[in-house]
Amino acid sequence: MRRILKTPFVMALSCREFPYRTQRTPGYNRNRRDGLLFALVLILPAISGAQTQTPPIPPKTMDTPVPPKIELPPPPVTGETAPVRPLTADEAVQIAFRLQPSIQVAQEGVNAAKGRSQQSRAGLLPTVSLNVSYNNVTSLLAPASGSVTNNGTNSGNTNGGNKGNTGGNNGNTGGTTGGTNSGNDTGNNGTNNGIGNGNLGSVGGLGAGYQAGVTVRQLIYDFNRTRDLVRQSAALERAAGQNLSRVRNDLALQVKQSYYGLVQNQRIVAVNEANLQNRRNQRDLALARLNSGLGLPSDLATAETAYSEAVLTLTLSQNIAEISRVTLATLLGVDPRTPIATASGGETDISATDVNALVTTALRNRPEILQAEENISANRSGVGAARSGNSPTISGVLGATGRGDDSPFANDNFGVGVSIAFSPFDGGLTSGRVREVRANLATSQANLNAAKLTVISDVSQSYLNLKNAEQRVVTADIGVSNASEGVRIAEGRYRAGLGIFLDIINAQTLLLTAQTNQVSAQIAVEQARASLKHALGLNANPNLNFSTSPNITPRIRR
């Protein structure tokens, strides 16, 4: 039997389907008329609504403008220009080795250590001292002069008689008499005319005229005190060189960490730009659904809010990227305003399978270990030098002096001597120095043990971080794939009217998080490899091989 929907219209017409009545009640026609009128009241609004539809009421939302990207102006171009090509991490390290002031400070420390070594070696070499002087002495009283002529005859004497020697007896005042003898000798009847002028020879013990002297001194034996000092200075010089290598190794790690931080922030900016585009498309989808009468005003409001949040996230990521660029330029030793572009590529892979072998390599190559060993060697030599502090010192001396009125070579003297310096009682100075140096030796040995523990810890942590980062990359890639599929499904269900707009918002948020995690995992691998190289001491070499362009030397203006 056919089922009939009992609407008022059908009920009103039921009398036509069943026209026969065995008995009509009073007021039958009136009830029939009222039923027809009631059915028309219900049908006419539905018919008119099908012809004219009420337009949707849009929400009162505001459009979010995308602000322009903020960038620092480049520095004024003077002299050498900054590079415009992208830089690799190894090239950035080379620039830092050349321009970073901390490298220059460490290098000057090496030069100072070399100077101290040269000073110590000078004690083993002969020293030569030269002294030349001239003194002019003038009397405050008028000098006396005398002239005496003696004529004498001396047969058979080539001196020609008696020399006239007049010494100016009145010319001796407060010093040694200085006489000038002039003689003329002639054959057998020689005549000697002597003229004596009384000149001041000296005043207050200061000799008048020229004086010259040279002295050569050579250490013969000091119970190896000077040799121990030389060994100590040489060890400290080598320690300064290892300190320079340590500074290079640390700077290389800092530059690479900052470099890959810049790469990460630039990639996150690209992720946020893609997220902003997706939010814009989802907002357009919500608006289209609302205009077609199938969407809700709240969906458009939610889409506008998500779009504003995407704009804010993008601007923040751009600012972080610019700050990381300034940080990298500072580490490179260039003007922080210098624009720097990063190149594609990354760290070379290291075969990190045997941790014990890595630790052995690090203990052999790390500058901290080598520097600590050199400090121990220096302190051992210092102990020997301190013990012989009050030992006798035997030296040989050679000397020559000359003096004269017109030339320092008029009266020459030559001498050879041996000197011995010995301080058997120094009030405890030597024992105090020995105690101090022994304490320094114990400290250096403890520093070596601490350095070994630090190196082993660095290798272990770098190994764990590298393995974890490699695992994170695999997981992050899967997460991005799943999140992308979630966005596709949510948008498709919303278009078909089977889902709500909140599903799209949540799916897009998950996609943004997955893409950010993917970038972080990829950069973590590069940073972990750089950290492992630092732990092994491989970044201490200033002549690194470029991974992409070995024949190009970057030019960056200071």
NUPATI-109451 format. One record per residue (C-alpha): x, y negated, z negated; residue number from 1. Coordinates in steps of 0.1 Angstrom, whole numbers, plus 5000, padded with zeros to 4 digits. Layout:
<sites>
SITE     xx     yy     zz     n
SITE      X      Y      Z   NUM
...
</sites>
This chain:
<sites>
SITE     xx     yy     zz     n
SITE   5000   5000   5000     1
SITE   5014   4966   5009     2
SITE   5024   4943   4981     3
SITE   5011   4907   4984     4
SITE   5029   4879   4966     5
SITE   5004   4863   4943     6
SITE   5010   4826   4951     7
SITE   4983   4800   4946     8
SITE   4979   4797   4983     9
SITE   4974   4834   4987    10
SITE   4950   4835   4958    11
SITE   4931   4807   4973    12
SITE   4927   4826   5006    13
SITE   4919   4859   4990    14
SITE   4883   4852   4997    15
SITE   4890   4854   5034    16
SITE   4908   4887   5031    17
SITE   4878   4901   5012    18
SITE   4848   4882   5026    19
SITE   4822   4905   5012    20
SITE   4808   4899   4978    21
SITE   4781   4919   4962    22
SITE   4772   4888   4941    23
SITE   4781   4851   4943    24
SITE   4786   4833   4910    25
SITE   4775   4797   4905    26
SITE   4802   4772   4916    27
SITE   4819   4795   4940    28
SITE   4824   4770   4967    29
SITE   4838   4744   4943    30
SITE   4864   4768   4930    31
SITE   4874   4777   4966    32
SITE   4879   4741   4975    33
SITE   4900   4734   4944    34
SITE   4923   4763   4952    35
SITE   4929   4750   4987    36
SITE   4938   4716   4974    37
SITE   4962   4730   4948    38
SITE   4980   4750   4975    39
SITE   4984   4720   4997    40
SITE   5000   4701   4968    41
SITE   5026   4728   4964    42
SITE   5034   4733   5000    43
SITE   5036   4697   5013    44
SITE   5067   4686   4991    45
SITE   5086   4716   5003    46
SITE   5079   4708   5039    47
SITE   5089   4671   5035    48
SITE   5121   4681   5016    49
SITE   5132   4703   5044    50
SITE   5131   4673   5067    51
SITE   5149   4647   5044    52
SITE   5176   4657   5019    53
SITE   5189   4635   4990    54
SITE   5226   4624   4996    55
SITE   5251   4636   4969    56
SITE   5262   4611   4943    57
SITE   5301   4609   4944    58
SITE   5320   4605   4911    59
SITE   5335   4572   4901    60
SITE   5372   4582   4906    61
SITE   5402   4561   4917    62
SITE   5427   4569   4943    63
SITE   5463   4574   4930    64
SITE   5489   4557   4952    65
SITE   5523   4574   4957    66
SITE   5550   4549   4945    67
SITE   5581   4545   4967    68
SITE   5613   4564   4957    69
SITE   5637   4544   4935    70
SITE   5673   4546   4947    71
SITE   5705   4527   4936    72
SITE   5720   4505   4962    73
SITE   5754   4517   4975    74
SITE   5785   4499   4962    75
SITE   5801   4472   4984    76
SITE   5823   4487   5011    77
SITE   5858   4476   5005    78
SITE   5888   4495   5019    79
SITE   5881   4533   5022    80
SITE   5845   4541   5027    81
SITE   5825   4568   5009    82
SITE   5818   4601   5027    83
SITE   5785   4604   5045    84
SITE   5787   4642   5050    85
SITE   5775   4667   5024    86
SITE   5800   4680   4999    87
SITE   5805   4715   4986    88
SITE   5812   4722   4949    89
SITE   5848   4730   4956    90
SITE   5853   4698   4975    91
SITE   5837   4679   4946    92
SITE   5862   4695   4922    93
SITE   5891   4685   4945    94
SITE   5879   4649   4944    95
SITE   5877   4650   4906    96
SITE   5912   4664   4904    97
SITE   5925   4634   4924    98
SITE   5904   4605   4909    99
SITE   5892   4615   4874   100
SITE   5911   4594   4847   101
SITE   5912   4624   4823   102
SITE   5935   4642   4847   103
SITE   5958   4612   4848   104
SITE   5958   4611   4810   105
SITE   5969   4647   4808   106
SITE   5995   4642   4835   107
SITE   6010   4613   4816   108
SITE   6011   4635   4786   109
SITE   6033   4660   4806   110
SITE   6056   4631   4817   111
SITE   6059   4620   4781   112
SITE   6069   4656   4770   113
SITE   6095   4656   4798   114
SITE   6109   4624   4784   115
SITE   6112   4639   4749   116
SITE   6129   4670   4763   117
SITE   6154   4647   4781   118
SITE   6161   4629   4748   119
SITE   6167   4662   4730   120
SITE   6191   4675   4757   121
SITE   6211   4643   4754   122
SITE   6224   4655   4721   123
SITE   6244   4683   4738   124
SITE   6260   4660   4764   125
SITE   6290   4636   4758   126
SITE   6283   4600   4752   127
SITE   6304   4572   4766   128
SITE   6303   4537   4751   129
SITE   6321   4507   4766   130
SITE   6328   4474   4748   131
SITE   6342   4442   4764   132
SITE   6344   4409   4747   133
SITE   6361   4374   4749   134
SITE   6366   4351   4720   135
SITE   6376   4314   4722   136
SITE   6388   4299   4689   137
SITE   6391   4261   4685   138
SITE   6407   4244   4654   139
SITE   6390   4216   4637   140
SITE   6425   4200   4631   141
SITE   6449   4186   4657   142
SITE   6474   4214   4667   143
SITE   6511   4207   4661   144
SITE   6535   4212   4690   145
SITE   6573   4214   4691   146
SITE   6599   4214   4718   147
SITE   6634   4226   4712   148
SITE   6661   4232   4738   149
SITE   6690   4254   4730   150
SITE   6719   4255   4754   151
SITE   6741   4285   4750   152
SITE   6769   4302   4769   153
SITE   6773   4339   4769   154
SITE   6799   4353   4792   155
SITE   6791   4386   4807   156
SITE   6755   4386   4795   157
SITE   6728   4385   4820   158
SITE   6706   4369   4795   159
SITE   6726   4337   4800   160
SITE   6733   4328   4764   161
SITE   6709   4324   4737   162
SITE   6673   4322   4746   163
SITE   6657   4291   4734   164
SITE   6630   4301   4711   165
SITE   6611   4273   4696   166
SITE   6580   4286   4678   167
SITE   6564   4254   4668   168
SITE   6568   4258   4631   169
SITE   6542   4233   4624   170
SITE   6516   4250   4645   171
SITE   6506   4277   4621   172
SITE   6473   4268   4606   173
SITE   6450   4295   4590   174
SITE   6461   4322   4613   175
SITE   6489   4339   4631   176
SITE   6515   4317   4649   177
SITE   6512   4318   4686   178
SITE   6543   4308   4705   179
SITE   6550   4304   4742   180
SITE   6585   4311   4752   181
SITE   6599   4298   4784   182
SITE   6635   4308   4793   183
SITE   6657   4299   4822   184
SITE   6688   4322   4825   185
SITE   6717   4312   4848   186
SITE   6747   4335   4854   187
SITE   6775   4333   4829   188
SITE   6765   4298   4817   189
SITE   6729   4306   4813   190
SITE   6707   4280   4798   191
SITE   6676   4289   4780   192
SITE   6651   4261   4776   193
SITE   6625   4272   4750   194
SITE   6593   4253   4747   195
SITE   6571   4264   4718   196
SITE   6535   4253   4715   197
SITE   6518   4261   4682   198
SITE   6484   4276   4692   199
SITE   6458   4290   4669   200
SITE   6459   4328   4670   201
SITE   6428   4336   4650   202
SITE   6403   4320   4627   203
SITE   6385   4340   4600   204
SITE   6399   4373   4613   205
SITE   6384   4369   4648   206
SITE   6410   4375   4674   207
SITE   6412   4350   4703   208
SITE   6413   4362   4739   209
SITE   6400   4393   4756   210
SITE   6392   4426   4740   211
SITE   6380   4459   4756   212
SITE   6374   4494   4743   213
SITE   6359   4527   4755   214
SITE   6349   4556   4733   215
SITE   6338   4591   4743   216
SITE   6320   4613   4718   217
SITE   6311   4650   4722   218
SITE   6292   4673   4698   219
SITE   6313   4703   4690   220
SITE   6291   4723   4666   221
SITE   6261   4716   4644   222
SITE   6250   4751   4635   223
SITE   6225   4751   4666   224
SITE   6204   4723   4652   225
SITE   6205   4703   4684   226
SITE   6200   4735   4705   227
SITE   6169   4744   4685   228
SITE   6155   4709   4690   229
SITE   6161   4713   4728   230
SITE   6142   4746   4727   231
SITE   6114   4731   4708   232
SITE   6111   4701   4732   233
SITE   6111   4725   4762   234
SITE   6083   4746   4746   235
SITE   6063   4715   4739   236
SITE   6068   4704   4775   237
SITE   6054   4737   4788   238
SITE   6025   4734   4763   239
SITE   6017   4699   4778   240
SITE   6017   4715   4812   241
SITE   5992   4741   4800   242
SITE   5971   4714   4785   243
SITE   5969   4698   4819   244
SITE   5957   4731   4833   245
SITE   5931   4733   4805   246
SITE   5918   4698   4814   247
SITE   5916   4708   4850   248
SITE   5898   4741   4842   249
SITE   5873   4723   4819   250
SITE   5868   4694   4844   251
SITE   5861   4719   4872   252
SITE   5834   4736   4852   253
SITE   5818   4702   4843   254
SITE   5818   4691   4879   255
SITE   5803   4723   4891   256
SITE   5777   4724   4864   257
SITE   5767   4688   4873   258
SITE   5769   4696   4910   259
SITE   5745   4725   4908   260
SITE   5723   4705   4884   261
SITE   5720   4679   4912   262
SITE   5712   4707   4936   263
SITE   5685   4721   4913   264
SITE   5669   4687   4907   265
SITE   5668   4680   4945   266
SITE   5651   4714   4951   267
SITE   5626   4707   4923   268
SITE   5618   4674   4940   269
SITE   5611   4694   4972   270
SITE   5589   4717   4952   271
SITE   5569   4688   4937   272
SITE   5565   4673   4972   273
SITE   5550   4705   4984   274
SITE   5528   4706   4952   275
SITE   5516   4671   4959   276
SITE   5507   4680   4995   277
SITE   5487   4711   4982   278
SITE   5469   4689   4957   279
SITE   5460   4665   4984   280
SITE   5446   4693   5006   281
SITE   5426   4707   4976   282
SITE   5412   4672   4969   283
SITE   5401   4670   5006   284
SITE   5385   4704   5003   285
SITE   5365   4694   4972   286
SITE   5354   4661   4989   287
SITE   5342   4681   5020   288
SITE   5322   4705   4998   289
SITE   5306   4676   4980   290
SITE   5297   4658   5012   291
SITE   5281   4690   5025   292
SITE   5259   4693   4994   293
SITE   5276   4725   4983   294
SITE   5302   4711   4959   295
SITE   5300   4694   4925   296
SITE   5310   4659   4917   297
SITE   5331   4673   4888   298
SITE   5352   4693   4913   299
SITE   5362   4661   4930   300
SITE   5370   4644   4897   301
SITE   5391   4674   4887   302
SITE   5409   4673   4921   303
SITE   5417   4636   4917   304
SITE   5431   4642   4882   305
SITE   5453   4670   4895   306
SITE   5465   4649   4923   307
SITE   5475   4621   4899   308
SITE   5494   4645   4878   309
SITE   5513   4658   4908   310
SITE   5523   4622   4917   311
SITE   5535   4616   4882   312
SITE   5555   4649   4882   313
SITE   5571   4640   4916   314
SITE   5582   4605   4905   315
SITE   5598   4620   4873   316
SITE   5616   4646   4892   317
SITE   5630   4620   4917   318
SITE   5643   4599   4888   319
SITE   5660   4630   4872   320
SITE   5676   4638   4905   321
SITE   5690   4602   4908   322
SITE   5703   4603   4873   323
SITE   5721   4636   4879   324
SITE   5736   4620   4910   325
SITE   5750   4592   4889   326
SITE   5764   4617   4864   327
SITE   5781   4637   4891   328
SITE   5797   4606   4906   329
SITE   5810   4596   4872   330
SITE   5827   4630   4868   331
SITE   5842   4627   4902   332
SITE   5858   4594   4892   333
SITE   5840   4573   4918   334
SITE   5816   4544   4916   335
SITE   5784   4558   4900   336
SITE   5764   4540   4927   337
SITE   5781   4561   4954   338
SITE   5755   4582   4973   339
SITE   5764   4619   4972   340
SITE   5748   4646   4994   341
SITE   5751   4683   4986   342
SITE   5759   4709   5011   343
SITE   5743   4744   5014   344
SITE   5762   4773   5000   345
SITE   5773   4783   4965   346
SITE   5799   4800   4945   347
SITE   5818   4831   4958   348
SITE   5806   4863   4941   349
SITE   5829   4879   4915   350
SITE   5830   4916   4910   351
SITE   5818   4916   4874   352
SITE   5815   4953   4866   353
SITE   5842   4960   4841   354
SITE   5840   4936   4812   355
SITE   5872   4948   4796   356
SITE   5891   4941   4828   357
SITE   5876   4906   4829   358
SITE   5887   4900   4793   359
SITE   5922   4912   4800   360
SITE   5924   4888   4830   361
SITE   5912   4859   4809   362
SITE   5937   4865   4781   363
SITE   5964   4865   4807   364
SITE   5953   4834   4827   365
SITE   5935   4810   4803   366
SITE   5955   4778   4797   367
SITE   5943   4778   4761   368
SITE   5961   4810   4754   369
SITE   5992   4800   4772   370
SITE   5993   4766   4754   371
SITE   5989   4783   4720   372
SITE   6018   4807   4728   373
SITE   6040   4778   4737   374
SITE   6031   4760   4705   375
SITE   6042   4790   4685   376
SITE   6075   4791   4704   377
SITE   6080   4754   4697   378
SITE   6073   4758   4660   379
SITE   6097   4788   4657   380
SITE   6125   4766   4672   381
SITE   6115   4739   4648   382
SITE   6120   4761   4619   383
SITE   6156   4768   4630   384
SITE   6162   4731   4635   385
SITE   6148   4723   4601   386
SITE   6170   4749   4583   387
SITE   6202   4734   4597   388
SITE   6191   4698   4589   389
SITE   6218   4693   4562   390
SITE   6245   4715   4579   391
SITE   6278   4699   4589   392
SITE   6281   4683   4622   393
SITE   6315   4684   4640   394
SITE   6322   4660   4668   395
SITE   6352   4650   4689   396
SITE   6361   4614   4697   397
SITE   6383   4599   4723   398
SITE   6390   4561   4723   399
SITE   6410   4535   4741   400
SITE   6413   4498   4732   401
SITE   6430   4468   4748   402
SITE   6436   4432   4738   403
SITE   6453   4401   4753   404
SITE   6451   4364   4759   405
SITE   6447   4366   4797   406
SITE   6438   4402   4802   407
SITE   6424   4430   4779   408
SITE   6451   4453   4791   409
SITE   6480   4434   4777   410
SITE   6481   4456   4746   411
SITE   6466   4491   4750   412
SITE   6459   4517   4724   413
SITE   6446   4553   4728   414
SITE   6433   4576   4701   415
SITE   6419   4611   4696   416
SITE   6399   4622   4666   417
SITE   6375   4647   4651   418
SITE   6346   4636   4628   419
SITE   6327   4658   4604   420
SITE   6293   4646   4589   421
SITE   6279   4666   4560   422
SITE   6252   4659   4535   423
SITE   6252   4688   4510   424
SITE   6227   4672   4487   425
SITE   6197   4655   4504   426
SITE   6172   4654   4476   427
SITE   6151   4683   4490   428
SITE   6146   4667   4524   429
SITE   6156   4698   4543   430
SITE   6136   4722   4522   431
SITE   6105   4700   4527   432
SITE   6109   4699   4564   433
SITE   6113   4737   4565   434
SITE   6081   4741   4545   435
SITE   6062   4718   4569   436
SITE   6074   4735   4600   437
SITE   6066   4770   4586   438
SITE   6031   4758   4579   439
SITE   6028   4744   4615   440
SITE   6040   4778   4627   441
SITE   6013   4796   4607   442
SITE   5987   4771   4620   443
SITE   5997   4777   4656   444
SITE   5994   4815   4651   445
SITE   5959   4810   4637   446
SITE   5951   4788   4667   447
SITE   5962   4815   4690   448
SITE   5939   4840   4674   449
SITE   5910   4815   4675   450
SITE   5917   4809   4712   451
SITE   5916   4846   4719   452
SITE   5882   4849   4702   453
SITE   5869   4819   4721   454
SITE   5881   4833   4754   455
SITE   5866   4867   4748   456
SITE   5833   4850   4738   457
SITE   5833   4829   4769   458
SITE   5838   4859   4792   459
SITE   5811   4879   4774   460
SITE   5786   4851   4775   461
SITE   5793   4843   4811   462
SITE   5789   4880   4820   463
SITE   5756   4882   4802   464
SITE   5743   4850   4817   465
SITE   5753   4861   4852   466
SITE   5735   4894   4850   467
SITE   5704   4879   4834   468
SITE   5703   4852   4861   469
SITE   5705   4878   4889   470
SITE   5676   4896   4873   471
SITE   5656   4864   4870   472
SITE   5660   4857   4907   473
SITE   5643   4890   4916   474
SITE   5615   4884   4891   475
SITE   5611   4847   4902   476
SITE   5608   4857   4938   477
SITE   5580   4882   4930   478
SITE   5563   4855   4909   479
SITE   5563   4830   4938   480
SITE   5548   4856   4961   481
SITE   5520   4865   4937   482
SITE   5513   4829   4929   483
SITE   5510   4820   4966   484
SITE   5486   4848   4971   485
SITE   5466   4836   4941   486
SITE   5462   4801   4956   487
SITE   5451   4816   4990   488
SITE   5424   4838   4973   489
SITE   5411   4810   4951   490
SITE   5408   4785   4980   491
SITE   5391   4812   5002   492
SITE   5365   4820   4975   493
SITE   5358   4784   4969   494
SITE   5352   4778   5006   495
SITE   5329   4807   5007   496
SITE   5309   4795   4977   497
SITE   5319   4825   4956   498
SITE   5344   4808   4933   499
SITE   5348   4776   4913   500
SITE   5372   4748   4918   501
SITE   5389   4754   4885   502
SITE   5403   4786   4899   503
SITE   5421   4766   4925   504
SITE   5436   4742   4899   505
SITE   5448   4771   4878   506
SITE   5463   4790   4907   507
SITE   5481   4759   4920   508
SITE   5495   4753   4885   509
SITE   5508   4788   4884   510
SITE   5524   4784   4918   511
SITE   5542   4752   4907   512
SITE   5555   4770   4876   513
SITE   5567   4800   4897   514
SITE   5585   4779   4923   515
SITE   5602   4759   4895   516
SITE   5613   4791   4878   517
SITE   5626   4804   4912   518
SITE   5648   4773   4917   519
SITE   5661   4775   4881   520
SITE   5669   4812   4885   521
SITE   5688   4806   4918   522
SITE   5709   4777   4903   523
SITE   5715   4797   4871   524
SITE   5733   4823   4892   525
SITE   5756   4797   4907   526
SITE   5763   4781   4873   527
SITE   5769   4815   4857   528
SITE   5794   4823   4884   529
SITE   5812   4790   4878   530
SITE   5812   4796   4841   531
SITE   5827   4831   4846   532
SITE   5855   4815   4868   533
SITE   5861   4790   4840   534
SITE   5862   4818   4814   535
SITE   5888   4837   4836   536
SITE   5909   4806   4841   537
SITE   5905   4805   4878   538
SITE   5895   4769   4880   539
SITE   5928   4757   4866   540
SITE   5944   4758   4900   541
SITE   5943   4724   4916   542
SITE   5946   4739   4951   543
SITE   5913   4755   4955   544
SITE   5902   4770   4988   545
SITE   5871   4753   5002   546
SITE   5842   4777   5009   547
SITE   5828   4759   5039   548
SITE   5852   4734   5054   549
SITE   5888   4741   5043   550
SITE   5904   4716   5067   551
SITE   5884   4686   5056   552
SITE   5896   4662   5029   553
SITE   5867   4642   5015   554
SITE   5873   4604   5014   555
SITE   5856   4587   4985   556
SITE   5864   4551   4976   557
SITE   5873   4544   4940   558
</sites>
